Amino acid sequence: MRIDIITIFPGIFSNFLETSLIQRAISEGLLNIRVHNLRDFTSDPHRVVDDYPYGGGAGMVLKPEPLALAIENIKNENPVNVIYLTPQGRVLDQQYVKELSKREGLIIICGRYRGIDERIRELYVDEEISIGDYLLSGGEIPSMVLIEAVSRLIPGVLGNESSIEEETFTGYLLDSPQYTRPYEFKGIKVPEVLISGDHKEISKWRINKARERTKKLRPDLYEKYLKKIISK
Ligand SMILES: C[S@@+](CC[C@H](N)C(=O)[O-])C[C@H]1O[C@@H](n2cnc3c(N)ncnc32)[C@H](O)[C@@H]1O
């Protein structure tokens, strides 16, 4: 999958792209991520990307011309949907992540300040995505959230594909409790069933714990889970 990111802070992405999972996916050719500095698409000597909002008010707005030029250039090489990360968008969840992971590629606009000129949304943006009902200062962190969530679902990116099936949100259930060595820590022992070697019992225990935990911590998800198994 090819992902193009448009940002005024390209440096933020360096460490992220060098982390184990993403870096491995890139080196194995499963992911191709290009970070574009919006300033490279300006035509004035000061490389200005923002301006005051019409009508007044606090904060600056990202100008339309550099964004339009960036999108048009990128689309020549990667003709895919343009995503604007915004708190006004559809809230990202695992179902949406799954849908996005099947795409050929994505073009992501990271907003800043008051956001981007509305005409870019009208003319170029295909999808608007929010990472939750809270406000951040820029779209860079949301785009990393989106990229990491999507990458994990691209076949071959995670070493152990079966772990995806067992993890939180995959089938509306939260993950079961996990333990590692030592067997006893501060007086608490690992549940016996997990060291029994009986895989059938272990998976029964895990599913029961996942159900219990979801019912208690996320009754909204548990409702969805029940509806899903009833409809099967
Ligand atoms: C301070 S916000 C602008 C918010 C905008 N004035 C509004 O009220 O909708 C600056 C940028 O951060 C990003 N952003 C902030 N919160 C976000 C969220 N919850 N999900 C996705 N992007 C977000 C967007 O790209 C946005 O353009």
The ligand as a Gaussian input file, in Angstrom:
#p B3LYP/6-31G(d) Opt

LIG

0 1
 C       -6.896000      22.582000      16.177000
 S       -7.421000      21.493000      14.946000
 C       -8.609000      22.421000      14.049000
 C       -9.979000      22.136000      14.485000
 C      -11.042000      22.899000      13.694000
 N      -10.960000      24.308000      13.894000
 C      -12.400000      22.392000      14.156000
 O      -12.931000      22.919000      15.133000
 O      -12.892000      21.421000      13.561000
 C       -6.075000      21.445000      13.843000
 C       -5.961000      20.165000      13.037000
 O       -5.701000      19.073000      13.911000
 C       -6.229000      17.877000      13.366000
 N       -7.071000      17.259000      14.400000
 C       -7.361000      17.762000      15.620000
 N       -8.128000      16.935000      16.335000
 C       -8.335000      15.836000      15.555000
 C       -9.056000      14.616000      15.728000
 N       -9.719000      14.358000      16.827000
 N       -9.039000      13.723000      14.717000
 C       -8.371000      13.969000      13.567000
 N       -7.674000      15.107000      13.342000
 C       -7.653000      16.032000      14.319000
 C       -6.978000      18.266000      12.104000
 O       -6.182000      17.949000      10.982000
 C       -7.181000      19.750000      12.259000
 O       -7.258000      20.415000      11.021000

